Structures are given as structure tokens and as C-alpha cells.
Amino acid sequence: MKKHLLAAESVMRALAKRFGEDEDKWGLTGLLHDVDYLETKSDFRRHGYRSVEIIKNEGYDLPEDMARAIIAHACHPELLPQTLLDKALYAVDPLTGLIVAAALIHPTKKLSSIDTSFILKRFKEKRFAAGANREQIKSCESFGITLEEFIDIGFKAMLNISKELGL
């Protein structure tokens, strides 16, 4: 889980830079979005909501836009992604898993051995990394980024922290 959170932070920072947004805020949103995962993995109805509770109970003043994005990324029908931050986190969450899976099928198991086109080819294989929701990843188009550019941004961001990811 720690590596997923680090990957999400890295990709969110890269997207913030792309959009001219606050890189620290976006990165922190990615880093914190699944802090409740171990607690909610068997009952996702509280996923996101519980993360916000945990963060606030620890004494942190979580800005409302970050709290909203953390809750909205979990696909709750009462709070769907609407803002740019919401939509970015929603799309980034499964993208990190797809990129990790692509690296792990390469003989070297290293991000440095693959590229954006390799990941895009794997994306098109429905059975590959089936848990990485393709529609959720493709939602990047709703905030003005093509699928190829989105995968490229995510891949390069994760490549920059490949040592921390063990990839």
C-alpha cells in the first residue's frame, strides 16, 4: 500500500505541474487518499470517508477540496468526481496499478525497461491487470488529457521514483 500511495503522490504532483496547480496539495492528496484501505478493504462503503476521518482525528486541518477528492475517488454515488482535483485522483488511482503491472511482466521487473507505448499496449489487453479499471483511467479525457499523454505523465512520474517503488 505504501508504494501505491507514493506512486499516486508522484503522479498527482506531475499532473498539478501540467495544469499549473499546487503541486504540494495535489501530491499530498495522492499520498493520503487510501490511508483507510486496510480498514475498509472488505467494506468499501466507508472508503474515502474513513480516510478523511483518520486524517482529521490525527489533528490535521484537511482543506475541503482535498477531503472532497479523497472521498470522490472511491466512486460514491452521492459524491462523484467534479473538480479537476477530484477527476485527476479518480483517474490516477488505477493508473498506478496498471503501470506497476506492466513493469512486473517485463523480465527485468523495472520501469526503466518499459516505455509509454508498452504500457498503452497492455492497457488495450482486457485481461491484463484486470483490476485496473480502464474506464476510470480513460476518464483523463474528461479533464483534457489524452490517454497516451496521461499514461506518459504517470509513467515518467513513477520512473522518477522507481527506486522508492522497488521498480
C-alpha positions as CSV (number, residue, x, y, z in Angstrom):
1,M,0.0,0.0,0.0
2,K,2.9,2.4,0.8
3,K,4.2,2.1,-2.7
4,H,0.8,2.7,-4.2
5,L,0.5,5.9,-2.1
6,L,4.0,7.1,-3.2
7,A,3.2,6.4,-6.8
8,A,-0.1,8.3,-6.5
9,E,1.6,11.2,-4.9
10,S,4.2,11.3,-7.7
11,V,1.7,11.2,-10.5
12,M,-0.6,13.8,-8.8
13,R,2.4,16.1,-8.5
14,A,3.2,15.7,-12.2
15,L,-0.4,16.4,-13.1
16,A,-0.5,19.5,-10.9
17,K,2.6,20.8,-12.7
18,R,0.9,20.1,-16.0
19,F,-2.2,22.1,-15.0
20,G,-0.4,24.8,-13.1
21,E,-1.9,23.7,-9.8
22,D,-0.4,23.5,-6.3
23,E,2.0,20.5,-6.5
24,D,2.2,20.1,-2.7
25,K,-1.6,20.0,-2.3
26,W,-2.1,17.6,-5.2
27,G,0.8,15.4,-4.1
28,L,-0.5,15.2,-0.5
29,T,-4.0,14.3,-1.8
30,G,-2.5,11.4,-3.7
31,L,-0.4,10.4,-0.7
32,L,-3.3,10.3,1.7
33,H,-6.1,9.1,-0.5
34,D,-6.0,5.4,0.7
35,V,-4.9,5.7,4.3
36,D,-8.0,3.8,5.3
37,Y,-7.6,1.0,2.8
38,L,-6.6,-1.8,5.3
39,E,-9.6,-0.8,7.4
40,T,-12.1,-0.5,4.6
41,K,-11.0,-3.0,2.0
42,S,-13.7,-5.5,3.0
43,D,-16.4,-2.8,3.0
44,F,-15.8,0.0,0.6
45,R,-18.9,1.9,1.6
46,R,-16.8,3.9,4.1
47,H,-13.7,4.1,1.8
48,G,-12.6,7.7,1.4
49,Y,-14.9,8.9,4.2
50,R,-12.8,7.0,6.7
51,S,-9.5,8.4,5.3
52,V,-10.8,11.9,5.9
53,E,-11.8,10.9,9.5
54,I,-8.4,9.4,10.2
55,I,-6.6,12.5,8.9
56,K,-8.7,14.9,10.9
57,N,-8.6,12.7,14.0
58,E,-4.8,12.9,13.8
59,G,-5.2,16.7,14.2
60,Y,-4.5,17.8,10.6
61,D,-6.6,20.6,9.1
62,L,-7.5,18.9,5.8
63,P,-8.7,21.5,3.2
64,E,-12.2,20.8,1.9
65,D,-11.1,20.3,-1.7
66,M,-8.6,17.6,-0.7
67,A,-11.2,15.9,1.5
68,R,-13.7,16.0,-1.3
69,A,-11.2,14.5,-3.8
70,I,-10.3,11.7,-1.3
71,I,-14.0,10.8,-0.9
72,A,-14.9,11.2,-4.6
73,H,-12.1,8.9,-5.8
74,A,-13.9,6.0,-4.1
75,C,-16.9,6.2,-6.6
76,H,-19.6,7.0,-4.0
77,P,-22.8,7.9,-6.0
78,E,-23.6,10.8,-3.6
79,L,-20.2,12.4,-4.3
80,L,-18.8,11.8,-7.8
81,P,-15.7,13.5,-9.1
82,Q,-16.5,17.0,-10.3
83,T,-13.4,19.3,-9.7
84,L,-10.1,18.9,-11.6
85,L,-8.5,17.6,-8.4
86,D,-11.3,15.1,-7.9
87,K,-11.1,13.9,-11.5
88,A,-7.3,13.6,-11.5
89,L,-7.2,11.5,-8.4
90,Y,-10.0,9.3,-9.6
91,A,-8.1,8.6,-12.9
92,V,-4.7,8.3,-11.2
93,D,-5.7,5.6,-8.7
94,P,-6.0,2.7,-11.1
95,L,-3.3,4.1,-13.5
96,T,-0.5,3.4,-10.9
97,G,-1.5,-0.2,-10.7
98,L,-1.5,-0.6,-14.5
99,I,2.0,0.9,-14.7
100,V,3.3,-1.4,-11.9
101,A,1.8,-4.4,-13.5
102,A,3.4,-3.5,-16.9
103,A,6.8,-3.3,-15.2
104,L,6.3,-6.6,-13.4
105,I,5.6,-8.6,-16.6
106,H,8.9,-7.4,-18.1
107,P,11.8,-9.9,-17.4
108,T,13.8,-7.1,-15.5
109,K,10.7,-6.1,-13.5
110,K,12.0,-2.5,-13.8
111,L,10.2,0.7,-15.0
112,S,13.4,1.7,-16.9
113,S,12.9,-1.4,-19.2
114,I,9.5,-0.3,-20.4
115,D,8.0,2.8,-22.0
116,T,4.7,4.5,-22.6
117,S,3.9,2.6,-25.8
118,F,4.5,-0.7,-23.9
119,I,2.0,0.4,-21.2
120,L,-0.5,1.6,-23.8
121,K,-0.4,-1.8,-25.5
122,R,-1.0,-3.6,-22.1
123,F,-3.9,-1.1,-21.5
124,K,-5.6,-2.4,-24.6
125,E,-5.4,-6.1,-23.3
126,K,-8.6,-6.5,-21.3
127,R,-7.2,-9.4,-19.3
128,F,-4.0,-7.7,-18.4
129,A,-4.2,-6.1,-14.9
130,A,-7.9,-6.6,-14.9
131,G,-8.3,-4.8,-11.6
132,A,-7.1,-1.5,-13.2
133,N,-10.4,-0.1,-14.3
134,R,-9.9,1.1,-17.9
135,E,-12.9,3.4,-17.9
136,Q,-11.6,5.1,-14.8
137,I,-8.2,5.6,-16.4
138,K,-9.7,6.9,-19.6
139,S,-11.7,9.4,-17.6
140,C,-8.5,11.5,-18.0
141,E,-10.1,12.7,-21.3
142,S,-12.8,14.4,-19.2
143,F,-10.2,16.8,-17.9
144,G,-8.4,17.5,-21.2
145,I,-5.6,14.9,-21.4
146,T,-5.4,12.2,-24.0
147,L,-5.0,8.6,-22.8
148,E,-1.5,8.5,-24.2
149,E,-0.4,11.7,-22.6
150,F,-1.9,10.6,-19.3
151,I,-0.1,7.3,-19.3
152,D,3.1,9.1,-20.3
153,I,2.8,11.6,-17.4
154,G,2.1,8.8,-15.0
155,F,4.9,6.6,-16.3
156,K,7.5,9.4,-16.2
157,A,6.5,10.4,-12.7
158,M,6.8,6.9,-11.4
159,L,10.1,6.3,-13.2
160,N,11.5,9.3,-11.3
161,I,10.8,7.5,-8.0
162,S,11.4,3.9,-9.3
163,K,14.0,3.3,-6.6
164,E,11.4,4.0,-3.8
165,L,8.9,1.9,-5.6
166,G,11.4,-1.0,-5.9
167,L,10.9,-1.0,-9.7
